[in-house]
Amino acid sequence: MVLMLASEYDSKGLTTSNSHLTEEYLAWGIRKNDIELLNSANRFIDTCKQEGKLSSMINRWIPFNK
């Protein structure tokens, strides 16, 4: 979001900082009793790992992950 806004308002001097100010953890919220959704999410993650796609997806959508 910050990068999008910085590019949108570049002409007004808005820039970004490449330093991390916080460490954010991402999670999916799943109801405790929704076992089907939990299993589906876990299968999706496992499949992405097995196909070698998980790290590329993370790098694509969370580029400052490193």
mmCIF file as Biopython writes it, N, C-alpha, C and O atoms, coordinates in Angstrom:
data_model
#
loop_
_atom_site.group_PDB
_atom_site.id
_atom_site.type_symbol
_atom_site.label_atom_id
_atom_site.label_alt_id
_atom_site.label_comp_id
_atom_site.label_asym_id
_atom_site.label_entity_id
_atom_site.label_seq_id
_atom_site.pdbx_PDB_ins_code
_atom_site.Cartn_x
_atom_site.Cartn_y
_atom_site.Cartn_z
_atom_site.occupancy
_atom_site.B_iso_or_equiv
_atom_site.auth_seq_id
_atom_site.auth_asym_id
_atom_site.pdbx_PDB_model_num
ATOM 1   N N  . MET A ? 1  ? 0.832   -1.182  0.000  1.0 0.0 1  A 1 
ATOM 2   C CA . MET A ? 1  ? 0.000   0.000   0.000  1.0 0.0 1  A 1 
ATOM 3   C C  . MET A ? 1  ? 0.878   1.247   0.000  1.0 0.0 1  A 1 
ATOM 4   O O  . MET A ? 1  ? 0.615   2.206   -0.726 1.0 0.0 1  A 1 
ATOM 5   N N  . VAL A ? 2  ? 1.915   1.220   0.817  1.0 0.0 2  A 1 
ATOM 6   C CA . VAL A ? 2  ? 2.806   2.372   0.909  1.0 0.0 2  A 1 
ATOM 7   C C  . VAL A ? 2  ? 3.469   2.644   -0.436 1.0 0.0 2  A 1 
ATOM 8   O O  . VAL A ? 2  ? 3.567   3.794   -0.867 1.0 0.0 2  A 1 
ATOM 9   N N  . LEU A ? 3  ? 3.924   1.580   -1.098 1.0 0.0 3  A 1 
ATOM 10  C CA . LEU A ? 3  ? 4.568   1.766   -2.400 1.0 0.0 3  A 1 
ATOM 11  C C  . LEU A ? 3  ? 3.594   2.317   -3.433 1.0 0.0 3  A 1 
ATOM 12  O O  . LEU A ? 3  ? 3.969   3.156   -4.253 1.0 0.0 3  A 1 
ATOM 13  N N  . MET A ? 4  ? 2.358   1.857   -3.400 1.0 0.0 4  A 1 
ATOM 14  C CA . MET A ? 4  ? 1.363   2.356   -4.337 1.0 0.0 4  A 1 
ATOM 15  C C  . MET A ? 4  ? 1.112   3.848   -4.108 1.0 0.0 4  A 1 
ATOM 16  O O  . MET A ? 4  ? 1.074   4.633   -5.055 1.0 0.0 4  A 1 
ATOM 17  N N  . LEU A ? 5  ? 0.940   4.229   -2.840 1.0 0.0 5  A 1 
ATOM 18  C CA . LEU A ? 5  ? 0.687   5.633   -2.540 1.0 0.0 5  A 1 
ATOM 19  C C  . LEU A ? 5  ? 1.883   6.505   -2.875 1.0 0.0 5  A 1 
ATOM 20  O O  . LEU A ? 5  ? 1.718   7.617   -3.378 1.0 0.0 5  A 1 
ATOM 21  N N  . ALA A ? 6  ? 3.095   6.011   -2.601 1.0 0.0 6  A 1 
ATOM 22  C CA . ALA A ? 6  ? 4.292   6.781   -2.917 1.0 0.0 6  A 1 
ATOM 23  C C  . ALA A ? 6  ? 4.393   7.026   -4.418 1.0 0.0 6  A 1 
ATOM 24  O O  . ALA A ? 6  ? 4.766   8.118   -4.846 1.0 0.0 6  A 1 
ATOM 25  N N  . SER A ? 7  ? 4.063   6.016   -5.215 1.0 0.0 7  A 1 
ATOM 26  C CA . SER A ? 7  ? 4.133   6.210   -6.666 1.0 0.0 7  A 1 
ATOM 27  C C  . SER A ? 7  ? 3.027   7.148   -7.148 1.0 0.0 7  A 1 
ATOM 28  O O  . SER A ? 7  ? 3.211   7.903   -8.102 1.0 0.0 7  A 1 
ATOM 29  N N  . GLU A ? 8  ? 1.889   7.092   -6.482 1.0 0.0 8  A 1 
ATOM 30  C CA . GLU A ? 8  ? 0.770   7.946   -6.863 1.0 0.0 8  A 1 
ATOM 31  C C  . GLU A ? 8  ? 1.050   9.421   -6.554 1.0 0.0 8  A 1 
ATOM 32  O O  . GLU A ? 8  ? 0.647   10.309  -7.305 1.0 0.0 8  A 1 
ATOM 33  N N  . TYR A ? 9  ? 1.750   9.668   -5.435 1.0 0.0 9  A 1 
ATOM 34  C CA . TYR A ? 9  ? 2.001   11.040  -4.991 1.0 0.0 9  A 1 
ATOM 35  C C  . TYR A ? 9  ? 3.469   11.430  -5.088 1.0 0.0 9  A 1 
ATOM 36  O O  . TYR A ? 9  ? 3.932   12.311  -4.363 1.0 0.0 9  A 1 
ATOM 37  N N  . ASP A ? 10 ? 4.191   10.779  -5.974 1.0 0.0 10 A 1 
ATOM 38  C CA . ASP A ? 10 ? 5.612   11.069  -6.165 1.0 0.0 10 A 1 
ATOM 39  C C  . ASP A ? 10 ? 5.851   12.534  -6.520 1.0 0.0 10 A 1 
ATOM 40  O O  . ASP A ? 10 ? 6.815   13.142  -6.052 1.0 0.0 10 A 1 
ATOM 41  N N  . SER A ? 11 ? 4.986   13.092  -7.335 1.0 0.0 11 A 1 
ATOM 42  C CA . SER A ? 11 ? 5.153   14.487  -7.758 1.0 0.0 11 A 1 
ATOM 43  C C  . SER A ? 11 ? 4.999   15.466  -6.594 1.0 0.0 11 A 1 
ATOM 44  O O  . SER A ? 11 ? 5.410   16.621  -6.698 1.0 0.0 11 A 1 
ATOM 45  N N  . LYS A ? 12 ? 4.410   15.010  -5.485 1.0 0.0 12 A 1 
ATOM 46  C CA . LYS A ? 12 ? 4.243   15.866  -4.305 1.0 0.0 12 A 1 
ATOM 47  C C  . LYS A ? 12 ? 5.312   15.580  -3.251 1.0 0.0 12 A 1 
ATOM 48  O O  . LYS A ? 12 ? 5.253   16.103  -2.138 1.0 0.0 12 A 1 
ATOM 49  N N  . GLY A ? 13 ? 6.298   14.738  -3.614 1.0 0.0 13 A 1 
ATOM 50  C CA . GLY A ? 13 ? 7.423   14.496  -2.724 1.0 0.0 13 A 1 
ATOM 51  C C  . GLY A ? 13 ? 7.276   13.336  -1.754 1.0 0.0 13 A 1 
ATOM 52  O O  . GLY A ? 13 ? 8.120   13.162  -0.875 1.0 0.0 13 A 1 
ATOM 53  N N  . LEU A ? 14 ? 6.220   12.536  -1.893 1.0 0.0 14 A 1 
ATOM 54  C CA . LEU A ? 14 ? 6.048   11.394  -1.005 1.0 0.0 14 A 1 
ATOM 55  C C  . LEU A ? 14 ? 7.006   10.279  -1.419 1.0 0.0 14 A 1 
ATOM 56  O O  . LEU A ? 14 ? 7.023   9.873   -2.581 1.0 0.0 14 A 1 
ATOM 57  N N  . THR A ? 15 ? 7.796   9.789   -0.483 1.0 0.0 15 A 1 
ATOM 58  C CA . THR A ? 15 ? 8.735   8.710   -0.754 1.0 0.0 15 A 1 
ATOM 59  C C  . THR A ? 15 ? 8.580   7.629   0.310  1.0 0.0 15 A 1 
ATOM 60  O O  . THR A ? 15 ? 7.875   7.809   1.302  1.0 0.0 15 A 1 
ATOM 61  N N  . THR A ? 16 ? 9.246   6.513   0.087  1.0 0.0 16 A 1 
ATOM 62  C CA . THR A ? 16 ? 9.187   5.408   1.044  1.0 0.0 16 A 1 
ATOM 63  C C  . THR A ? 16 ? 10.551  5.214   1.692  1.0 0.0 16 A 1 
ATOM 64  O O  . THR A ? 16 ? 11.568  5.718   1.215  1.0 0.0 16 A 1 
ATOM 65  N N  . SER A ? 17 ? 10.541  4.484   2.771  1.0 0.0 17 A 1 
ATOM 66  C CA . SER A ? 17 ? 11.770  4.109   3.452  1.0 0.0 17 A 1 
ATOM 67  C C  . SER A ? 17 ? 11.947  2.612   3.283  1.0 0.0 17 A 1 
ATOM 68  O O  . SER A ? 17 ? 10.983  1.855   3.403  1.0 0.0 17 A 1 
ATOM 69  N N  . ASN A ? 18 ? 13.162  2.178   3.008  1.0 0.0 18 A 1 
ATOM 70  C CA . ASN A ? 18 ? 13.405  0.749   2.839  1.0 0.0 18 A 1 
ATOM 71  C C  . ASN A ? 18 ? 13.775  0.062   4.144  1.0 0.0 18 A 1 
ATOM 72  O O  . ASN A ? 18 ? 14.076  -1.132  4.145  1.0 0.0 18 A 1 
ATOM 73  N N  . SER A ? 19 ? 13.759  0.783   5.244  1.0 0.0 19 A 1 
ATOM 74  C CA . SER A ? 19 ? 14.086  0.151   6.524  1.0 0.0 19 A 1 
ATOM 75  C C  . SER A ? 19 ? 12.807  -0.324  7.204  1.0 0.0 19 A 1 
ATOM 76  O O  . SER A ? 19 ? 11.762  0.320   7.118  1.0 0.0 19 A 1 
ATOM 77  N N  . HIS A ? 20 ? 12.910  -1.445  7.871  1.0 0.0 20 A 1 
ATOM 78  C CA . HIS A ? 20 ? 11.770  -2.021  8.577  1.0 0.0 20 A 1 
ATOM 79  C C  . HIS A ? 20 ? 11.573  -1.289  9.898  1.0 0.0 20 A 1 
ATOM 80  O O  . HIS A ? 20 ? 12.516  -1.142  10.676 1.0 0.0 20 A 1 
ATOM 81  N N  . LEU A ? 21 ? 10.374  -0.840  10.147 1.0 0.0 21 A 1 
ATOM 82  C CA . LEU A ? 21 ? 10.057  -0.186  11.409 1.0 0.0 21 A 1 
ATOM 83  C C  . LEU A ? 21 ? 9.435   -1.169  12.385 1.0 0.0 21 A 1 
ATOM 84  O O  . LEU A ? 21 ? 9.530   -0.998  13.601 1.0 0.0 21 A 1 
ATOM 85  N N  . THR A ? 22 ? 8.802   -2.189  11.849 1.0 0.0 22 A 1 
ATOM 86  C CA . THR A ? 22 ? 8.178   -3.217  12.683 1.0 0.0 22 A 1 
ATOM 87  C C  . THR A ? 22 ? 8.355   -4.567  12.021 1.0 0.0 22 A 1 
ATOM 88  O O  . THR A ? 22 ? 8.758   -4.647  10.860 1.0 0.0 22 A 1 
ATOM 89  N N  . GLU A ? 23 ? 8.060   -5.613  12.741 1.0 0.0 23 A 1 
ATOM 90  C CA . GLU A ? 23 ? 8.041   -6.961  12.179 1.0 0.0 23 A 1 
ATOM 91  C C  . GLU A ? 23 ? 6.604   -7.445  12.237 1.0 0.0 23 A 1 
ATOM 92  O O  . GLU A ? 23 ? 6.000   -7.502  13.308 1.0 0.0 23 A 1 
ATOM 93  N N  . GLU A ? 24 ? 6.069   -7.788  11.093 1.0 0.0 24 A 1 
ATOM 94  C CA . GLU A ? 24 ? 4.666   -8.182  11.011 1.0 0.0 24 A 1 
ATOM 95  C C  . GLU A ? 24 ? 4.549   -9.675  10.746 1.0 0.0 24 A 1 
ATOM 96  O O  . GLU A ? 24 ? 5.282   -10.226 9.924  1.0 0.0 24 A 1 
ATOM 97  N N  . TYR A ? 25 ? 3.643   -10.314 11.432 1.0 0.0 25 A 1 
ATOM 98  C CA . TYR A ? 25 ? 3.361   -11.722 11.207 1.0 0.0 25 A 1 
ATOM 99  C C  . TYR A ? 25 ? 2.007   -11.836 10.524 1.0 0.0 25 A 1 
ATOM 100 O O  . TYR A ? 25 ? 1.057   -11.139 10.881 1.0 0.0 25 A 1 
ATOM 101 N N  . LEU A ? 26 ? 1.931   -12.708 9.553  1.0 0.0 26 A 1 
ATOM 102 C CA . LEU A ? 26 ? 0.688   -12.900 8.816  1.0 0.0 26 A 1 
ATOM 103 C C  . LEU A ? 26 ? 0.045   -14.213 9.244  1.0 0.0 26 A 1 
ATOM 104 O O  . LEU A ? 26 ? 0.737   -15.180 9.563  1.0 0.0 26 A 1 
ATOM 105 N N  . ALA A ? 27 ? -1.255  -14.235 9.249  1.0 0.0 27 A 1 
ATOM 106 C CA . ALA A ? 27 ? -1.967  -15.455 9.635  1.0 0.0 27 A 1 
ATOM 107 C C  . ALA A ? 27 ? -3.328  -15.485 8.961  1.0 0.0 27 A 1 
ATOM 108 O O  . ALA A ? 27 ? -3.855  -14.458 8.534  1.0 0.0 27 A 1 
ATOM 109 N N  . TRP A ? 28 ? -3.874  -16.666 8.879  1.0 0.0 28 A 1 
ATOM 110 C CA . TRP A ? 28 ? -5.242  -16.842 8.431  1.0 0.0 28 A 1 
ATOM 111 C C  . TRP A ? 28 ? -6.088  -17.116 9.655  1.0 0.0 28 A 1 
ATOM 112 O O  . TRP A ? 28 ? -5.700  -17.901 10.520 1.0 0.0 28 A 1 
ATOM 113 N N  . GLY A ? 29 ? -7.221  -16.485 9.732  1.0 0.0 29 A 1 
ATOM 114 C CA . GLY A ? 29 ? -8.148  -16.755 10.824 1.0 0.0 29 A 1 
ATOM 115 C C  . GLY A ? 29 ? -9.148  -17.821 10.392 1.0 0.0 29 A 1 
ATOM 116 O O  . GLY A ? 29 ? -9.867  -17.647 9.409  1.0 0.0 29 A 1 
ATOM 117 N N  . ILE A ? 30 ? -9.187  -18.916 11.129 1.0 0.0 30 A 1 
ATOM 118 C CA . ILE A ? 30 ? -10.097 -20.022 10.819 1.0 0.0 30 A 1 
ATOM 119 C C  . ILE A ? 30 ? -10.809 -20.421 12.107 1.0 0.0 30 A 1 
ATOM 120 O O  . ILE A ? 30 ? -10.174 -20.624 13.142 1.0 0.0 30 A 1 
ATOM 121 N N  . ARG A ? 31 ? -12.125 -20.529 12.033 1.0 0.0 31 A 1 
ATOM 122 C CA . ARG A ? 31 ? -12.880 -20.962 13.218 1.0 0.0 31 A 1 
ATOM 123 C C  . ARG A ? 31 ? -12.397 -22.327 13.694 1.0 0.0 31 A 1 
ATOM 124 O O  . ARG A ? 31 ? -12.098 -23.202 12.882 1.0 0.0 31 A 1 
ATOM 125 N N  . LYS A ? 32 ? -12.322 -22.506 14.996 1.0 0.0 32 A 1 
ATOM 126 C CA . LYS A ? 32 ? -11.834 -23.768 15.565 1.0 0.0 32 A 1 
ATOM 127 C C  . LYS A ? 32 ? -12.622 -24.969 15.082 1.0 0.0 32 A 1 
ATOM 128 O O  . LYS A ? 32 ? -12.062 -26.048 14.891 1.0 0.0 32 A 1 
ATOM 129 N N  . ASN A ? 33 ? -13.913 -24.788 14.884 1.0 0.0 33 A 1 
ATOM 130 C CA . ASN A ? 33 ? -14.745 -25.934 14.487 1.0 0.0 33 A 1 
ATOM 131 C C  . ASN A ? 33 ? -14.841 -26.114 12.971 1.0 0.0 33 A 1 
ATOM 132 O O  . ASN A ? 33 ? -15.561 -26.997 12.506 1.0 0.0 33 A 1 
ATOM 133 N N  . ASP A ? 34 ? -14.126 -25.289 12.189 1.0 0.0 34 A 1 
ATOM 134 C CA . ASP A ? 34 ? -14.165 -25.412 10.727 1.0 0.0 34 A 1 
ATOM 135 C C  . ASP A ? 34 ? -12.980 -26.254 10.247 1.0 0.0 34 A 1 
ATOM 136 O O  . ASP A ? 34 ? -12.055 -25.752 9.610  1.0 0.0 34 A 1 
ATOM 137 N N  . ILE A ? 35 ? -13.036 -27.530 10.567 1.0 0.0 35 A 1 
ATOM 138 C CA . ILE A ? 35 ? -11.958 -28.456 10.247 1.0 0.0 35 A 1 
ATOM 139 C C  . ILE A ? 35 ? -11.753 -28.578 8.736  1.0 0.0 35 A 1 
ATOM 140 O O  . ILE A ? 35 ? -10.623 -28.711 8.266  1.0 0.0 35 A 1 
ATOM 141 N N  . GLU A ? 36 ? -12.839 -28.532 7.988  1.0 0.0 36 A 1 
ATOM 142 C CA . GLU A ? 36 ? -12.730 -28.648 6.526  1.0 0.0 36 A 1 
ATOM 143 C C  . GLU A ? 36 ? -11.898 -27.495 5.946  1.0 0.0 36 A 1 
ATOM 144 O O  . GLU A ? 36 ? -11.031 -27.724 5.102  1.0 0.0 36 A 1 
ATOM 145 N N  . LEU A ? 37 ? -12.155 -26.270 6.389  1.0 0.0 37 A 1 
ATOM 146 C CA . LEU A ? 37 ? -11.386 -25.126 5.898  1.0 0.0 37 A 1 
ATOM 147 C C  . LEU A ? 37 ? -9.933  -25.214 6.359  1.0 0.0 37 A 1 
ATOM 148 O O  . LEU A ? 37 ? -9.022  -24.926 5.583  1.0 0.0 37 A 1 
ATOM 149 N N  . LEU A ? 38 ? -9.707  -25.605 7.605  1.0 0.0 38 A 1 
ATOM 150 C CA . LEU A ? 38 ? -8.344  -25.760 8.119  1.0 0.0 38 A 1 
ATOM 151 C C  . LEU A ? 38 ? -7.563  -26.784 7.289  1.0 0.0 38 A 1 
ATOM 152 O O  . LEU A ? 38 ? -6.429  -26.529 6.885  1.0 0.0 38 A 1 
ATOM 153 N N  . ASN A ? 39 ? -8.173  -27.929 7.043  1.0 0.0 39 A 1 
ATOM 154 C CA . ASN A ? 39 ? -7.509  -28.957 6.237  1.0 0.0 39 A 1 
ATOM 155 C C  . ASN A ? 39 ? -7.250  -28.476 4.814  1.0 0.0 39 A 1 
ATOM 156 O O  . ASN A ? 39 ? -6.203  -28.774 4.238  1.0 0.0 39 A 1 
ATOM 157 N N  . SER A ? 40 ? -8.185  -27.744 4.255  1.0 0.0 40 A 1 
ATOM 158 C CA . SER A ? 40 ? -8.018  -27.212 2.901  1.0 0.0 40 A 1 
ATOM 159 C C  . SER A ? 40 ? -6.868  -26.206 2.849  1.0 0.0 40 A 1 
ATOM 160 O O  . SER A ? 40 ? -6.060  -26.234 1.920  1.0 0.0 40 A 1 
ATOM 161 N N  . ALA A ? 41 ? -6.793  -25.323 3.838  1.0 0.0 41 A 1 
ATOM 162 C CA . ALA A ? 41 ? -5.709  -24.336 3.890  1.0 0.0 41 A 1 
ATOM 163 C C  . ALA A ? 41 ? -4.360  -25.036 4.046  1.0 0.0 41 A 1 
ATOM 164 O O  . ALA A ? 41 ? -3.386  -24.663 3.393  1.0 0.0 41 A 1 
ATOM 165 N N  . ASN A ? 42 ? -4.303  -26.048 4.908  1.0 0.0 42 A 1 
ATOM 166 C CA . ASN A ? 42 ? -3.052  -26.787 5.103  1.0 0.0 42 A 1 
ATOM 167 C C  . ASN A ? 42 ? -2.641  -27.542 3.845  1.0 0.0 42 A 1 
ATOM 168 O O  . ASN A ? 42 ? -1.456  -27.604 3.517  1.0 0.0 42 A 1 
ATOM 169 N N  . ARG A ? 43 ? -3.605  -28.110 3.144  1.0 0.0 43 A 1 
ATOM 170 C CA . ARG A ? 43 ? -3.293  -28.791 1.882  1.0 0.0 43 A 1 
ATOM 171 C C  . ARG A ? 43 ? -2.761  -27.802 0.850  1.0 0.0 43 A 1 
ATOM 172 O O  . ARG A ? 43 ? -1.823  -28.108 0.115  1.0 0.0 43 A 1 
ATOM 173 N N  . PHE A ? 44 ? -3.364  -26.618 0.798  1.0 0.0 44 A 1 
ATOM 174 C CA . PHE A ? 44 ? -2.913  -25.585 -0.138 1.0 0.0 44 A 1 
ATOM 175 C C  . PHE A ? 44 ? -1.460  -25.205 0.156  1.0 0.0 44 A 1 
ATOM 176 O O  . PHE A ? 44 ? -0.640  -25.127 -0.760 1.0 0.0 44 A 1 
ATOM 177 N N  . ILE A ? 45 ? -1.145  -24.973 1.414  1.0 0.0 45 A 1 
ATOM 178 C CA . ILE A ? 45 ? 0.225   -24.603 1.791  1.0 0.0 45 A 1 
ATOM 179 C C  . ILE A ? 45 ? 1.189   -25.741 1.472  1.0 0.0 45 A 1 
ATOM 180 O O  . ILE A ? 45 ? 2.266   -25.504 0.924  1.0 0.0 45 A 1 
ATOM 181 N N  . ASP A ? 46 ? 0.814   -26.968 1.808  1.0 0.0 46 A 1 
ATOM 182 C CA . ASP A ? 46 ? 1.669   -28.127 1.521  1.0 0.0 46 A 1 
ATOM 183 C C  . ASP A ? 46 ? 1.913   -28.279 0.021  1.0 0.0 46 A 1 
ATOM 184 O O  . ASP A ? 46 ? 3.036   -28.547 -0.407 1.0 0.0 46 A 1 
ATOM 185 N N  . THR A ? 47 ? 0.863   -28.108 -0.771 1.0 0.0 47 A 1 
ATOM 186 C CA . THR A ? 47 ? 0.992   -28.216 -2.226 1.0 0.0 47 A 1 
ATOM 187 C C  . THR A ? 47 ? 1.932   -27.141 -2.760 1.0 0.0 47 A 1 
ATOM 188 O O  . THR A ? 47 ? 2.792   -27.424 -3.595 1.0 0.0 47 A 1 
ATOM 189 N N  . CYS A ? 48 ? 1.774   -25.920 -2.285 1.0 0.0 48 A 1 
ATOM 190 C CA . CYS A ? 48 ? 2.658   -24.829 -2.729 1.0 0.0 48 A 1 
ATOM 191 C C  . CYS A ? 48 ? 4.106   -25.118 -2.363 1.0 0.0 48 A 1 
ATOM 192 O O  . CYS A ? 48 ? 5.011   -24.861 -3.157 1.0 0.0 48 A 1 
ATOM 193 N N  . LYS A ? 49 ? 4.332   -25.651 -1.162 1.0 0.0 49 A 1 
ATOM 194 C CA . LYS A ? 49 ? 5.690   -26.012 -0.746 1.0 0.0 49 A 1 
ATOM 195 C C  . LYS A ? 49 ? 6.254   -27.103 -1.651 1.0 0.0 49 A 1 
ATOM 196 O O  . LYS A ? 49 ? 7.380   -26.987 -2.135 1.0 0.0 49 A 1 
ATOM 197 N N  . GLN A ? 50 ? 5.473   -28.170 -1.885 1.0 0.0 50 A 1 
ATOM 198 C CA . GLN A ? 50 ? 5.940   -29.298 -2.695 1.0 0.0 50 A 1 
ATOM 199 C C  . GLN A ? 50 ? 6.245   -28.889 -4.125 1.0 0.0 50 A 1 
ATOM 200 O O  . GLN A ? 50 ? 7.176   -29.413 -4.736 1.0 0.0 50 A 1 
ATOM 201 N N  . GLU A ? 51 ? 5.467   -27.958 -4.664 1.0 0.0 51 A 1 
ATOM 202 C CA . GLU A ? 51 ? 5.674   -27.514 -6.046 1.0 0.0 51 A 1 
ATOM 203 C C  . GLU A ? 51 ? 6.717   -26.406 -6.145 1.0 0.0 51 A 1 
ATOM 204 O O  . GLU A ? 51 ? 7.031   -25.937 -7.239 1.0 0.0 51 A 1 
ATOM 205 N N  . GLY A ? 52 ? 7.253   -25.990 -5.000 1.0 0.0 52 A 1 
ATOM 206 C CA . GLY A ? 52 ? 8.273   -24.947 -4.987 1.0 0.0 52 A 1 
ATOM 207 C C  . GLY A ? 52 ? 7.727   -23.558 -5.269 1.0 0.0 52 A 1 
ATOM 208 O O  . GLY A ? 52 ? 8.480   -22.667 -5.662 1.0 0.0 52 A 1 
ATOM 209 N N  . LYS A ? 53 ? 6.442   -23.360 -5.077 1.0 0.0 53 A 1 
ATOM 210 C CA . LYS A ? 53 ? 5.813   -22.076 -5.391 1.0 0.0 53 A 1 
ATOM 211 C C  . LYS A ? 53 ? 5.669   -21.162 -4.182 1.0 0.0 53 A 1 
ATOM 212 O O  . LYS A ? 53 ? 5.473   -19.957 -4.342 1.0 0.0 53 A 1 
ATOM 213 N N  . LEU A ? 54 ? 5.761   -21.714 -2.974 1.0 0.0 54 A 1 
ATOM 214 C CA . LEU A ? 54 ? 5.476   -20.916 -1.789 1.0 0.0 54 A 1 
ATOM 215 C C  . LEU A ? 54 ? 6.439   -19.745 -1.648 1.0 0.0 54 A 1 
ATOM 216 O O  . LEU A ? 54 ? 6.003   -18.616 -1.421 1.0 0.0 54 A 1 
ATOM 217 N N  . SER A ? 55 ? 7.727   -19.989 -1.776 1.0 0.0 55 A 1 
ATOM 218 C CA . SER A ? 55 ? 8.689   -18.891 -1.593 1.0 0.0 55 A 1 
ATOM 219 C C  . SER A ? 55 ? 8.532   -17.823 -2.676 1.0 0.0 55 A 1 
ATOM 220 O O  . SER A ? 55 ? 8.683   -16.636 -2.387 1.0 0.0 55 A 1 
ATOM 221 N N  . SER A ? 56 ? 8.234   -18.216 -3.905 1.0 0.0 56 A 1 
ATOM 222 C CA . SER A ? 56 ? 8.046   -17.209 -4.960 1.0 0.0 56 A 1 
ATOM 223 C C  . SER A ? 56 ? 6.781   -16.388 -4.710 1.0 0.0 56 A 1 
ATOM 224 O O  . SER A ? 56 ? 6.749   -15.192 -4.997 1.0 0.0 56 A 1 
ATOM 225 N N  . MET A ? 57 ? 5.733   -17.035 -4.172 1.0 0.0 57 A 1 
ATOM 226 C CA . MET A ? 57 ? 4.515   -16.290 -3.841 1.0 0.0 57 A 1 
ATOM 227 C C  . MET A ? 57 ? 4.790   -15.294 -2.712 1.0 0.0 57 A 1 
ATOM 228 O O  . MET A ? 57 ? 4.337   -14.150 -2.761 1.0 0.0 57 A 1 
ATOM 229 N N  . ILE A ? 58 ? 5.530   -15.734 -1.706 1.0 0.0 58 A 1 
ATOM 230 C CA . ILE A ? 58 ? 5.861   -14.838 -0.594 1.0 0.0 58 A 1 
ATOM 231 C C  . ILE A ? 58 ? 6.698   -13.669 -1.091 1.0 0.0 58 A 1 
ATOM 232 O O  . ILE A ? 58 ? 6.439   -12.520 -0.734 1.0 0.0 58 A 1 
ATOM 233 N N  . ASN A ? 59 ? 7.707   -13.961 -1.920 1.0 0.0 59 A 1 
ATOM 234 C CA . ASN A ? 59 ? 8.553   -12.882 -2.446 1.0 0.0 59 A 1 
ATOM 235 C C  . ASN A ? 59 ? 7.780   -11.931 -3.352 1.0 0.0 59 A 1 
ATOM 236 O O  . ASN A ? 59 ? 8.095   -10.744 -3.429 1.0 0.0 59 A 1 
ATOM 237 N N  . ARG A ? 60 ? 6.775   -12.454 -4.032 1.0 0.0 60 A 1 
ATOM 238 C CA . ARG A ? 60 ? 5.965   -11.592 -4.917 1.0 0.0 60 A 1 
ATOM 239 C C  . ARG A ? 60 ? 5.075   -10.656 -4.109 1.0 0.0 60 A 1 
ATOM 240 O O  . ARG A ? 60 ? 4.999   -9.464  -4.408 1.0 0.0 60 A 1 
ATOM 241 N N  . TRP A ? 61 ? 4.406   -11.180 -3.094 1.0 0.0 61 A 1 
ATOM 242 C CA . TRP A ? 61 ? 3.411   -10.398 -2.366 1.0 0.0 61 A 1 
ATOM 243 C C  . TRP A ? 61 ? 3.947   -9.748  -1.107 1.0 0.0 61 A 1 
ATOM 244 O O  . TRP A ? 61 ? 3.345   -8.804  -0.595 1.0 0.0 61 A 1 
ATOM 245 N N  . ILE A ? 62 ? 5.073   -10.237 -0.595 1.0 0.0 62 A 1 
ATOM 246 C CA . ILE A ? 62 ? 5.681   -9.643  0.595  1.0 0.0 62 A 1 
ATOM 247 C C  . ILE A ? 62 ? 7.169   -9.439  0.275  1.0 0.0 62 A 1 
ATOM 248 O O  . ILE A ? 62 ? 8.022   -10.129 0.832  1.0 0.0 62 A 1 
ATOM 249 N N  . PRO A ? 63 ? 7.480   -8.494  -0.619 1.0 0.0 63 A 1 
ATOM 250 C CA . PRO A ? 63 ? 8.848   -8.369  -1.123 1.0 0.0 63 A 1 
ATOM 251 C C  . PRO A ? 63 ? 9.886   -7.986  -0.066 1.0 0.0 63 A 1 
ATOM 252 O O  . PRO A ? 63 ? 11.078  -8.209  -0.275 1.0 0.0 63 A 1 
ATOM 253 N N  . PHE A ? 64 ? 9.471   -7.433  1.032  1.0 0.0 64 A 1 
ATOM 254 C CA . PHE A ? 64 ? 10.432  -7.023  2.065  1.0 0.0 64 A 1 
ATOM 255 C C  . PHE A ? 64 ? 10.499  -8.064  3.164  1.0 0.0 64 A 1 
ATOM 256 O O  . PHE A ? 64 ? 10.844  -7.746  4.302  1.0 0.0 64 A 1 
ATOM 257 N N  . ASN A ? 65 ? 10.177  -9.293  2.837  1.0 0.0 65 A 1 
ATOM 258 C CA . ASN A ? 65 ? 10.108  -10.410 3.766  1.0 0.0 65 A 1 
ATOM 259 C C  . ASN A ? 65 ? 11.474  -10.794 4.323  1.0 0.0 65 A 1 
ATOM 260 O O  . ASN A ? 65 ? 11.553  -11.372 5.407  1.0 0.0 65 A 1 
ATOM 261 N N  . LYS A ? 66 ? 12.537  -10.489 3.613  1.0 0.0 66 A 1 
ATOM 262 C CA . LYS A ? 66 ? 13.887  -10.950 4.000  1.0 0.0 66 A 1 
ATOM 263 C C  . LYS A ? 66 ? 14.527  -10.081 5.029  1.0 0.0 66 A 1 
ATOM 264 O O  . LYS A ? 66 ? 15.655  -10.347 5.446  1.0 0.0 66 A 1 
#
